[in-house]
Amino acid sequence: MSLITVERIKLFSTRSPWWCMIIAAVLSIGLASLATGLASGPDEAQITPAMSQFGVNLGQMVIMVMAALAVTTEYRFGTIRTSFQAVPQRAVLLLNKTVVVAGLAALVGLVASWGSWAMGYLLAGSADMAINTSAEWRLIFGQGLVYGIAAIFAIAVGILIRQSAGAIAILILWPLLVESLLPLIPKVGDDLQKWSPFTNANQFINGGQDMGLAGAEAAGASTSLSPWWALAYFAAWGIGLLVIALVTASKRDA
């Protein structure tokens, strides 16, 4: 039996991944329903595909929690020791876990983005929800890439922290709070925000989008990179952090 199969069985042996996937999809699609369905009257024609993705970022948070729990629960219950005894190459074992979780996260991201767009298409009435531009295609398909990389990021944090509460706190507070507060730091705050990982992930998704009723430029448009370079930068953060986590896991006690 391959390590990929083993990690897949381990992941789905508990209920938490199922609940996280369901919550991520329902949250994303439900908020898309609110964002597009409640817009009516003269504003209805201004609804855009970007508005249907209103809740997808929150779904991403849920998937990051799932990814972190895939690691931290094994440390909590001590099953990671058995896994390391069966596969002495710890980095290989954890890398296979990462492939399984990140692949699943990417799939959930696509379900959330396309489901949100489909719900917006059904509820938007006379609005033009057609996907016409390359930016709009990037918006819909790109969620899978961002979800997958965010899962890598979360797994790395889980390996390094090894405690569920601490890992989840970091993964939620960093993109939602810390990066938004960086501009408050005198002189260097704006530059720090421009080069923050999740700010660049938002640049990849939202850069060049017509935000419709929001009446503002896309989030992340102030970053220094073009959308695809922003994705590469976000991926470099995730992969770099994972490499550090794998090296650390290989050297310390389980």
C-alpha positions as CSV (number, residue, x, y, z in Angstrom):
1,M,0.0,0.0,0.0
2,S,1.5,3.4,-1.0
3,L,2.0,6.2,1.5
4,I,-0.5,8.3,-0.5
5,T,-3.2,5.7,0.1
6,V,-2.3,5.3,3.8
7,E,-2.5,9.1,4.3
8,R,-5.8,9.2,2.5
9,I,-7.2,6.5,4.7
10,K,-5.9,8.2,7.8
11,L,-7.4,11.6,6.8
12,F,-10.9,10.2,6.2
13,S,-10.9,7.9,9.3
14,T,-12.2,10.9,11.4
15,R,-15.2,13.1,10.9
16,S,-13.4,16.5,11.2
17,P,-12.2,16.6,7.5
18,W,-15.7,15.9,6.3
19,W,-17.2,18.6,8.5
20,C,-14.5,21.1,7.4
21,M,-15.1,20.4,3.7
22,I,-18.9,20.7,4.1
23,I,-18.6,23.9,6.2
24,A,-16.2,25.5,3.7
25,A,-18.4,24.8,0.7
26,V,-21.7,25.8,2.5
27,L,-20.1,29.0,3.9
28,S,-18.7,30.0,0.5
29,I,-21.9,29.3,-1.4
30,G,-24.1,30.7,1.3
31,L,-22.4,34.0,1.4
32,A,-22.4,34.1,-2.4
33,S,-26.2,33.8,-2.2
34,L,-26.4,36.7,0.2
35,A,-24.0,38.9,-1.8
36,T,-25.8,38.4,-5.1
37,G,-29.3,37.5,-4.1
38,L,-29.9,40.5,-1.9
39,A,-28.7,43.0,-4.5
40,S,-31.8,44.2,-6.4
41,G,-33.2,47.2,-8.1
42,P,-30.9,49.6,-10.0
43,D,-27.8,48.0,-8.5
44,E,-28.6,44.6,-9.9
45,A,-26.9,45.2,-13.2
46,Q,-23.7,46.0,-11.4
47,I,-23.2,42.5,-9.9
48,T,-20.1,40.9,-11.2
49,P,-18.5,37.3,-11.0
50,A,-16.1,38.7,-8.4
51,M,-19.0,39.4,-6.0
52,S,-20.0,35.8,-6.0
53,Q,-16.6,34.9,-4.4
54,F,-17.4,37.0,-1.4
55,G,-17.3,34.1,1.0
56,V,-14.6,31.9,-0.5
57,N,-11.8,33.4,1.6
58,L,-13.7,32.3,4.7
59,G,-14.0,28.9,3.3
60,Q,-10.2,28.9,2.8
61,M,-9.8,29.6,6.6
62,V,-11.8,26.4,7.3
63,I,-9.7,24.3,5.0
64,M,-6.5,25.6,6.6
65,V,-7.9,24.5,10.0
66,M,-8.6,21.1,8.5
67,A,-5.0,20.9,7.1
68,A,-3.5,21.8,10.4
69,L,-5.6,19.3,12.3
70,A,-4.5,16.6,9.9
71,V,-1.0,16.9,11.6
72,T,-1.7,18.2,15.1
73,T,-4.2,15.5,16.0
74,E,-1.6,12.8,15.2
75,Y,0.8,14.5,17.6
76,R,-1.9,14.9,20.2
77,F,-2.9,11.3,20.3
78,G,0.6,9.9,19.7
79,T,-0.2,8.1,16.5
80,I,2.6,10.1,14.8
81,R,5.1,7.9,16.7
82,T,3.7,4.8,15.2
83,S,3.8,6.4,11.7
84,F,7.4,7.4,12.2
85,Q,8.3,3.9,13.3
86,A,6.7,2.4,10.2
87,V,8.3,5.0,7.9
88,P,11.7,6.2,9.4
89,Q,12.1,8.8,6.7
90,R,9.9,11.3,8.4
91,A,10.1,13.9,5.7
92,V,8.8,11.4,3.1
93,L,5.9,10.5,5.3
94,L,5.0,14.1,6.0
95,L,5.4,15.1,2.3
96,N,2.9,12.4,1.3
97,K,0.5,13.7,3.9
98,T,1.0,17.2,2.4
99,V,0.2,15.9,-1.1
100,V,-3.0,14.3,0.0
101,V,-4.3,17.2,2.1
102,A,-3.2,19.9,-0.4
103,G,-4.8,18.0,-3.3
104,L,-8.1,17.7,-1.4
105,A,-7.9,21.4,-0.4
106,A,-7.5,22.4,-4.1
107,L,-10.5,20.3,-5.0
108,V,-12.6,21.9,-2.3
109,G,-11.5,25.3,-3.5
110,L,-12.8,24.6,-7.0
111,V,-16.1,23.3,-5.6
112,A,-16.4,26.5,-3.5
113,S,-15.5,28.9,-6.3
114,W,-17.6,27.3,-9.0
115,G,-20.5,26.6,-6.6
116,S,-20.5,30.2,-5.5
117,W,-20.4,31.5,-9.1
118,A,-23.3,29.1,-10.1
119,M,-25.4,30.3,-7.2
120,G,-24.6,33.9,-8.1
121,Y,-25.6,33.2,-11.7
122,L,-28.9,31.8,-10.6
123,L,-29.7,34.7,-8.2
124,A,-28.3,37.7,-10.0
125,G,-31.3,38.2,-12.3
126,S,-30.4,40.6,-15.1
127,A,-26.8,41.0,-14.1
128,D,-24.1,39.7,-16.5
129,M,-22.4,36.9,-14.6
130,A,-20.7,35.4,-17.7
131,I,-17.0,34.6,-17.3
132,N,-15.5,36.6,-20.2
133,T,-12.0,37.9,-19.2
134,S,-8.8,36.2,-18.3
135,A,-9.0,37.9,-14.8
136,E,-12.4,36.3,-14.3
137,W,-11.2,32.8,-15.3
138,R,-8.2,33.3,-12.9
139,L,-10.7,34.3,-10.2
140,I,-12.7,31.1,-10.5
141,F,-10.0,28.5,-11.3
142,G,-7.3,30.2,-9.2
143,Q,-9.2,29.5,-6.0
144,G,-8.1,25.8,-6.3
145,L,-4.4,26.9,-6.5
146,V,-4.7,29.2,-3.5
147,Y,-6.6,26.7,-1.4
148,G,-3.9,24.0,-2.1
149,I,-1.0,26.3,-1.3
150,A,-2.8,27.6,1.8
151,A,-3.1,23.9,2.9
152,I,0.7,23.5,2.5
153,F,1.1,26.6,4.6
154,A,-1.2,25.2,7.3
155,I,0.5,21.8,7.4
156,A,3.9,23.4,7.8
157,V,2.6,25.4,10.8
158,G,1.0,22.3,12.2
159,I,4.3,20.4,12.0
160,L,6.2,23.2,13.6
161,I,3.7,24.0,16.4
162,R,2.3,20.5,17.0
163,Q,-0.6,21.8,19.1
164,S,-4.0,22.3,17.5
165,A,-5.0,25.5,19.4
166,G,-1.7,27.3,18.7
167,A,-1.6,26.3,15.0
168,I,-5.2,27.3,14.4
169,A,-4.7,30.6,16.2
170,I,-1.8,31.5,14.0
171,L,-3.5,30.4,10.8
172,I,-6.6,32.5,11.5
173,L,-5.1,35.6,13.0
174,W,-2.2,36.0,10.5
175,P,-4.3,36.5,7.3
176,L,-7.3,38.1,9.0
177,L,-5.6,40.4,11.5
178,V,-1.9,40.6,11.4
179,E,-1.4,41.4,7.7
180,S,-4.1,44.1,7.9
181,L,-2.4,45.8,10.9
182,L,1.1,45.9,9.3
183,P,0.5,49.3,7.8
184,L,0.3,50.7,11.3
185,I,4.0,50.1,11.8
186,P,5.8,53.4,11.1
187,K,7.9,53.7,7.9
188,V,8.1,50.0,6.9
189,G,4.5,48.9,7.6
190,D,3.2,49.4,4.0
191,D,6.2,47.6,2.5
192,L,5.8,44.7,5.0
193,Q,2.1,44.3,3.9
194,K,3.0,44.4,0.2
195,W,5.3,41.4,0.8
196,S,3.0,39.4,3.1
197,P,2.0,36.0,1.8
198,F,-1.8,36.2,2.0
199,T,-1.8,39.7,0.6
200,N,-0.2,38.4,-2.5
201,A,-2.6,35.5,-2.6
202,N,-5.4,38.0,-2.7
203,Q,-3.6,39.9,-5.4
204,F,-3.5,36.8,-7.6
205,I,-7.2,36.2,-7.1
206,N,-8.6,39.7,-7.1
207,G,-6.0,41.7,-9.2
208,G,-7.7,43.3,-12.1
209,Q,-11.2,42.3,-11.1
210,D,-14.4,44.4,-11.5
211,M,-15.7,44.4,-7.9
212,G,-19.1,45.7,-9.0
213,L,-21.2,47.1,-6.1
214,A,-18.1,47.3,-4.0
215,G,-17.1,50.3,-6.1
216,A,-13.4,49.8,-5.3
217,E,-10.3,48.4,-6.7
218,A,-9.6,44.7,-6.1
219,A,-8.1,43.8,-2.8
220,G,-4.4,43.3,-3.0
221,A,-4.0,45.7,-6.0
222,S,-1.4,47.7,-4.0
223,T,1.1,44.8,-4.0
224,S,4.4,45.1,-6.0
225,L,3.8,42.0,-8.1
226,S,1.6,41.0,-11.0
227,P,-1.1,38.4,-10.3
228,W,0.9,35.3,-11.5
229,W,4.1,36.5,-9.8
230,A,2.1,37.1,-6.7
231,L,1.0,33.4,-6.8
232,A,4.6,32.3,-7.2
233,Y,5.6,34.4,-4.2
234,F,2.8,32.9,-2.1
235,A,3.8,29.4,-3.2
236,A,7.4,30.2,-2.3
237,W,6.3,31.1,1.2
238,G,4.3,27.8,1.6
239,I,7.1,25.6,0.1
240,G,9.8,27.4,2.1
241,L,7.9,27.0,5.4
242,L,7.2,23.4,4.6
243,V,10.9,22.7,4.0
244,I,11.8,24.2,7.4
245,A,9.0,22.1,9.0
246,L,10.3,18.9,7.4
247,V,13.8,19.5,8.5
248,T,12.7,20.4,12.0
249,A,10.5,17.2,12.2
250,S,13.4,15.0,11.1
251,K,15.7,16.3,13.8
252,R,13.6,16.6,16.9
253,D,11.8,13.9,19.0
254,A,8.3,13.0,17.9
